Amino acid sequence: MEIILYYAPITCSLAPYITLTEANADFEVRPLDMRTRQTRSVEYMKINPKHKVPLLIVDGQTLTESTAIQMWIARNFPDAKLLPSDPWQELQAISLHSWCSAGIHPYLSRINSPPKVCDVPDASESVVRLAKENLSEAFGIADNMLAGREYFFDHFTSPDAHFFWCCRRATQFGFDLSEFKNCSAHFERMLGRASVQKLLTYEKEVLDAFAAAA
């Protein structure tokens, strides 16, 4: 089976990189430079007209959207236990993925680029303020979910990787996670995982290569 992951540094595509690594999957990574708009290139748009990452290609077939990609990884590498075995908890894990994608990610995107959601002059400050308010609510909910737990379930699962990205991106935008002790502890715990350390090393290599080519 040939597995190809299209990935861009810093982006949420780090989450499937982590879970594929946790699964000991044999996969190829094809990095894209968002700063040079590689995801908008003619070549990439041919295979992914959504012009986003992550994109997974399995034996020539393409799969987009983080939740679907994580479900594919979990189903095809069951020994990694990337989703809970209990059917109800499995649905809860899928719900967490959806929440990261639709309930947290959009507010991070608004902080990153306010004009994409409101191009009214001088509106950026308001867009960022409201986005941070919504992030505070989301991280508060997650903090309660993680109370007394190392991970969202009784062991590491793929939603932990997705939420790790949410926390990391928030801190990169100057969002203070210290108020959310359980989220902060989860973030630090994730940083200690071998799969995350591998990802961070690879990310640095890719960023250095992009910088050298610029």
RODO-2510 file (C-alpha; in nm, 4 decimals, decimal comma):
residues 214
     n   res          X          Y          Z
     1     m     0,0000     0,0000     0,0000
     2     e     0,1378     0,3378    -0,1039
     3     i     0,0527     0,6211     0,1371
     4     i     0,1382     0,9823     0,0543
     5     l     0,0703     1,2713     0,2909
     6     y     0,0710     1,6241     0,1545
     7     y     0,1789     1,8420     0,4413
     8     a     0,2669     2,2050     0,5116
     9     p     0,4707     2,3175     0,8139
    10     i     0,2816     2,4732     1,1059
    11     t    -0,0580     2,3676     0,9659
    12     c    -0,3044     2,1102     1,0978
    13     s    -0,1514     1,8563     0,8583
    14     l     0,0933     1,7835     1,1411
    15     a    -0,1836     1,5833     1,3120
    16     p    -0,2025     1,2996     1,0547
    17     y     0,1790     1,3007     1,0400
    18     i     0,1734     1,2281     1,4137
    19     t    -0,0906     0,9553     1,3921
    20     l     0,0704     0,7859     1,0914
    21     t     0,3936     0,7835     1,2916
    22     e     0,2142     0,6444     1,5980
    23     a     0,0756     0,3702     1,3710
    24     n     0,4257     0,2846     1,2420
    25     a     0,2884     0,3367     0,8921
    26     d     0,5193     0,3421     0,5915
    27     f     0,4315     0,6763     0,4311
    28     e     0,5841     0,9413     0,2084
    29     v     0,5550     1,3089     0,2969
    30     r     0,5336     1,5734     0,0271
    31     p     0,5820     1,9142     0,1882
    32     l     0,4221     2,2266     0,0450
    33     d     0,5252     2,5867     0,1125
    34     m     0,2207     2,7926     0,2057
    35     r     0,4229     3,1137     0,1873
    36     t     0,4812     3,0663    -0,1860
    37     r     0,1212     2,9505    -0,2351
    38     q     0,2217     2,6015    -0,3459
    39     t    -0,1220     2,4744    -0,2503
    40     r    -0,2556     2,7037    -0,5246
    41     s    -0,0203     2,5662    -0,7877
    42     v    -0,1671     2,4148    -1,1026
    43     e    -0,0145     2,0793    -1,0157
    44     y    -0,1617     2,0632    -0,6672
    45     m    -0,5005     2,2010    -0,7685
    46     k    -0,5313     1,9145    -1,0163
    47     i    -0,5233     1,6610    -0,7364
    48     n    -0,6895     1,8755    -0,4687
    49     p    -0,9115     2,1573    -0,5977
    50     k    -0,9844     2,2491    -0,2340
    51     h    -0,6201     2,3727    -0,2243
    52     k    -0,5806     2,2707     0,1400
    53     v    -0,3730     2,0355     0,3508
    54     p    -0,3729     1,7690     0,4737
    55     l    -0,4307     1,5535     0,1697
    56     l    -0,3860     1,1786     0,1856
    57     i    -0,3318     0,9689    -0,1255
    58     v    -0,3643     0,5934    -0,0855
    59     d    -0,2798     0,3809    -0,3880
    60     g    -0,3689     0,6717    -0,6127
    61     q    -0,6976     0,7614    -0,4423
    62     t    -0,7266     1,0996    -0,2713
    63     l    -0,8838     1,1759     0,0644
    64     t    -0,9325     1,5253     0,2067
    65     e    -1,0545     1,6664     0,5403
    66     s    -0,8790     1,5921     0,8663
    67     t    -1,1547     1,3899     1,0312
    68     a    -1,1903     1,1535     0,7368
    69     i    -0,8144     1,1118     0,7094
    70     q    -0,7843     1,0304     1,0794
    71     m    -1,0640     0,7747     1,0542
    72     w    -0,8905     0,6075     0,7597
    73     i    -0,5634     0,5854     0,9513
    74     a    -0,7352     0,4409     1,2583
    75     r    -0,9283     0,1823     1,0562
    76     n    -0,6289     0,0676     0,8574
    77     f    -0,3904     0,0467     1,1521
    78     p    -0,6133    -0,1006     1,4247
    79     d    -0,3220    -0,2210     1,6372
    80     a    -0,2309     0,1428     1,7056
    81     k    -0,5673     0,1940     1,8806
    82     l    -0,5971     0,5472     1,7451
    83     l    -0,9695     0,5480     1,8193
    84     p    -1,1363     0,3986     2,1282
    85     s    -1,2633     0,0426     2,0889
    86     d    -1,5976     0,1180     2,2541
    87     p    -1,8454     0,2238     1,9797
    88     w    -1,9884     0,5148     2,1801
    89     q    -1,6448     0,6447     2,2731
    90     e    -1,5359     0,6066     1,9114
    91     l    -1,8165     0,8433     1,8131
    92     q    -1,7065     1,0804     2,0887
    93     a    -1,3561     1,0770     1,9408
    94     i    -1,4919     1,1546     1,5940
    95     s    -1,6938     1,4345     1,7530
    96     l    -1,3712     1,5755     1,9003
    97     h    -1,2086     1,5727     1,5580
    98     s    -1,5049     1,7566     1,4107
    99     w    -1,4951     2,0097     1,6932
   100     c    -1,1250     2,0775     1,6396
   101     s    -1,1890     2,1301     1,2682
   102     a    -1,5108     2,3295     1,2869
   103     g    -1,5253     2,4711     1,6402
   104     i    -1,1642     2,5741     1,7056
   105     h    -0,9710     2,5912     1,3793
   106     p    -1,1873     2,8671     1,2211
   107     y    -1,1146     3,1053     1,5098
   108     l    -0,7421     3,0386     1,4781
   109     s    -0,7703     3,1210     1,1095
   110     r    -0,9429     3,4500     1,1913
   111     i    -0,6550     3,5532     1,4142
   112     n    -0,4095     3,4590     1,1418
   113     s    -0,5871     3,6528     0,8676
   114     p    -0,8756     3,8777     0,9812
   115     p    -0,9428     4,0238     0,6321
   116     k    -1,0441     3,6793     0,5066
   117     v    -1,3599     3,7015     0,7173
   118     c    -1,4130     4,0783     0,7264
   119     d    -1,2585     4,3300     0,4875
   120     v    -1,4222     4,6341     0,6463
   121     p    -1,1519     4,8952     0,7191
   122     d    -1,0136     4,8827     1,0749
   123     a    -1,2129     4,5677     1,1552
   124     s    -0,9153     4,3399     1,2183
   125     e    -0,8812     4,4243     1,5877
   126     s    -1,2448     4,3391     1,6492
   127     v    -1,2199     4,0140     1,4498
   128     v    -0,9185     3,9019     1,6556
   129     r    -1,0804     4,0001     1,9862
   130     l    -1,3974     3,8041     1,9113
   131     a    -1,1983     3,5063     1,7865
   132     k    -0,9979     3,4967     2,1103
   133     e    -1,3192     3,5118     2,3135
   134     n    -1,4507     3,2089     2,1287
   135     l    -1,1188     3,0296     2,1733
   136     s    -1,1328     3,0958     2,5466
   137     e    -1,4722     2,9304     2,5592
   138     a    -1,3491     2,6322     2,3584
   139     f    -1,0362     2,5806     2,5650
   140     g    -1,2464     2,6095     2,8798
   141     i    -1,4650     2,3249     2,7568
   142     a    -1,1602     2,1166     2,6683
   143     d    -1,0056     2,1933     3,0056
   144     n    -1,3072     2,0409     3,1788
   145     m    -1,2952     1,7372     2,9505
   146     l    -0,9295     1,6787     3,0396
   147     a    -0,9734     1,7181     3,4154
   148     g    -0,8049     1,4275     3,5913
   149     r    -0,6970     1,2730     3,2604
   150     e    -0,3744     1,2478     3,0644
   151     y    -0,5569     1,2247     2,7317
   152     f    -0,9157     1,2608     2,6141
   153     f    -0,9663     0,8865     2,6583
   154     d    -0,7840     0,6228     2,8622
   155     h    -0,4878     0,6259     2,6232
   156     f    -0,3527     0,8407     2,3408
   157     t    -0,5911     0,8602     2,0452
   158     s    -0,5936     1,0619     1,7257
   159     p    -0,8033     1,3506     1,8687
   160     d    -0,5116     1,4205     2,1034
   161     a    -0,2923     1,4934     1,8010
   162     h    -0,5539     1,7206     1,6476
   163     f    -0,6071     1,9123     1,9713
   164     f    -0,2314     1,9411     2,0180
   165     w    -0,2185     2,1349     1,6916
   166     c    -0,5005     2,3641     1,8114
   167     c    -0,3090     2,4441     2,1284
   168     r     0,0191     2,4907     1,9472
   169     r    -0,1285     2,7245     1,6877
   170     a    -0,3020     2,9274     1,9568
   171     t     0,0251     2,9788     2,1425
   172     q     0,1966     3,0764     1,8178
   173     f    -0,0590     3,3561     1,7897
   174     g     0,0162     3,4731     2,1423
   175     f    -0,2898     3,3148     2,3032
   176     d    -0,2207     3,2484     2,6714
   177     l    -0,3034     2,8884     2,7612
   178     s    -0,1837     2,9200     3,1217
   179     e    -0,5404     2,9797     3,2438
   180     f    -0,6314     2,6332     3,1153
   181     k    -0,4153     2,4097     3,3311
   182     n    -0,5372     2,0790     3,1912
   183     c    -0,4965     2,1925     2,8308
   184     s    -0,1472     2,3177     2,9110
   185     a    -0,0572     1,9867     3,0763
   186     h    -0,1932     1,7951     2,7767
   187     f     0,0153     2,0120     2,5437
   188     e     0,3322     1,9474     2,7419
   189     r     0,2542     1,5769     2,7579
   190     m     0,2132     1,5658     2,3805
   191     l     0,5448     1,7429     2,3321
   192     g     0,7092     1,4510     2,5092
   193     r     0,5770     1,1857     2,2716
   194     a     0,8299     1,0394     2,0277
   195     s     0,5907     1,0932     1,7350
   196     v     0,5634     1,4644     1,8135
   197     q     0,9389     1,5007     1,8540
   198     k     0,9835     1,3352     1,5137
   199     l     0,7294     1,5759     1,3644
   200     l     0,9006     1,8818     1,5120
   201     t     1,2401     1,7681     1,3824
   202     y     1,0953     1,7119     1,0366
   203     e     0,9146     2,0450     1,0423
   204     k     1,2393     2,2279     1,1163
   205     e     1,4152     2,0470     0,8311
   206     v     1,1391     2,1456     0,5898
   207     l     1,1316     2,5078     0,7035
   208     d     1,5108     2,5306     0,6737
   209     a     1,4940     2,3844     0,3217
   210     f     1,2227     2,6308     0,2194
   211     a     1,4258     2,9209     0,3586
   212     a     1,7383     2,8069     0,1739
   213     a     1,5462     2,7838    -0,1527
   214     a     1,3909     3,1291    -0,1181
***
